[in-house]
Amino acid sequence: MVTADFDGDGILDLAVGGNGYFVTLKGNGDGTFQTGVNHTIFSETMSLAVADFNGDGLPDLAVSDSICGAVTFMLGTGNEDFQQIDSYAVGYSPGIMAVGDFDGHGKPSLAVASPYGASNNVTILRNTTR
């Protein structure tokens, strides 16, 4: 689960991963949320990470798929919708993800842990956009 203002209204919203989808829930600003919007994309969503990966001022999502061993970047549109762009293979059952500027270039990149099976690794997906 991650939080961000996905629709640009100044109120935090939620994104929650599920089995084959993720759901966004628009925040009401009083600690409650509206009914979720399903976004079907993968066979098994394992985890989510949020950052402005493309520099347009809108929160984007990185979504890991444990079955395919990949992370897909979803660009936020500012209205609680997302545009799927690129997927990257990162190893078997990618789980925990962390956003950071790991190489000091001023852009958010993504670290992805794939701790199971033969992969047993951490992959850094360096942000080369903008």
Secondary structure by P-SEA (a helix, b strand, c coil): ccccccccccbbbbbbbcccbbbbbbbcccccccbbbbbbcccccccccccccccccbbbbbbbbccccbbbbbbbccccbbbbcbbbbcccccccccccccccccbbbbbbbbcccccccccccccccc
